[in-house]
Amino acid sequence: MNEIIKEISARIEAVEKQSRRANVGTIISLADGVARLNGLSEVMYNEMVDFGGGVIGIALNLGADEVGCILLGDTSGVKEGGEAHTTGKLLSVPVGKGLLGRVVDALGRPLDGKGEISASDYYPVEKIAPGILPRKSVNQPLQTGILEVDAMLPIGRGQRELIIGDRCTGKTSIALDAIINQARINDAHAGDAEYRPVYSIYVAIGQKNSNIARTIQLLEKQGAMKYTIIVAASAAENAANLYIAPYSGCAMGEYFMYRGRDVLIVYDDLSKHAIAYRTLSLLLERSPGREAYPGDVFYLHSRLLERAARMNEENGNGSLTALPIIETQQGDVSAYIPTNVISITDGQIFLETDLFNKGVRPAISVGISVSRVGSSAQIKAFKQVAATLKGEYAQYKELAAFAQFGSDLDARTKSIIDKGDRLAEIMKQTNNNPMSVEIEIALLWALKNGFFADVEVSRVSDAKASLESYLRARGAEVLKKIVERKAFDDELDAEMKAVCAEWRKTFA
């Protein structure tokens, strides 16, 4: 008996006597990735809540009697009546160069089967956007490699340029071409110690897994994946993952920005992001407003897109350029979500279904599209050859629409339409084929100076390809001078004329 008592006493002594304080709640309801709990009296807004089994929740609704949390990741192991406890931490994701070339989920966990991610740090998903004073005006170009965009709708580093249009009009293609072009420019400047590479982040929100897989394959094939991070929240995942994914991608880009790097981020697309937030809000029993969206849906995107900026020297001198994508219905840009995002961004590239169906690629409607700050970042050589293009193109579209109803046209109208026809052909460009900036400038210079004037409209595309090949083969010195000088002078004009004149002799 004494031995038993001694053993019991020894075990009691071995028990940890230090008390622990824990804020624990009980799950009272669970539906579609949203849990309601009571007992979490000291939880913070946006605080991580541990549900056990590797499942993390975010506290979004702080009520007097209960707390509403959205669940991230696989929630199959979470049950009603279970417990969850606060962590005292805000949601953070891994950041750093270790993520480049990787495919991750909304929490920064690997999805590509390439092992664990060697993250240099962790960064909060939600962060207040930089204010007015730390910012710098947009004055450096971000070349997309798409002639129509770079010439008429230029984008600068730190800009927010919306890509908007109906389904299947080429919105994603424009964004991916921009990513591919950054990779090509990075490769071209490999070994240049003074060059700052542009890293890219592609956030897939609510897309089919097959589409995400095709995007990954394309970027790998084009050699762009090594400079790119893909944050994937597919349509198969719950609304919480779709909601948090763009903020996670933004955090990864923001980390680079504050460390003097340049980043391009694509949100594809924010229409599905808004729908995911509406789903969560309705499940959290928030009051619905217009189209059942909650009242703070504008704040949803403004606090995301305002984090894109060009920072001054005291704050890292980096930049985060955002290309959000919005899908419209029947071309209606006046709908609720499109108008919200248009008001937040610095311009929009509108893609028109009719143009796409006619075979015009990219199907950009120049009349509606605008870039409000990008012209400040456009190099002088581009301004010299493209300053009046947008107005001329818009005028051509208007006259061409009326000209189809009549046969008698005056000489001036015929001249505008003839030039516009050739400009329209020059602007056509296939997917995954971005141009270098010097080639873009050279093509527009040749058009402006009449070297396409006597080429039949049906052969303009062939002439464009011919001139591009000729410039690469025999006009390399001229192209080099365009890059170095960034402006045309009398000497460079004369050299361009000589090269283009020689080319015309070869192109019959």
Summary of the structure (lengths in Angstrom):
residues: 508
radius of gyration: 27.6
end to end distance: 112.4
largest distance: 119.4
contacts: 1683
relative contact order: 0.11
helix: 43%
strand: 20%
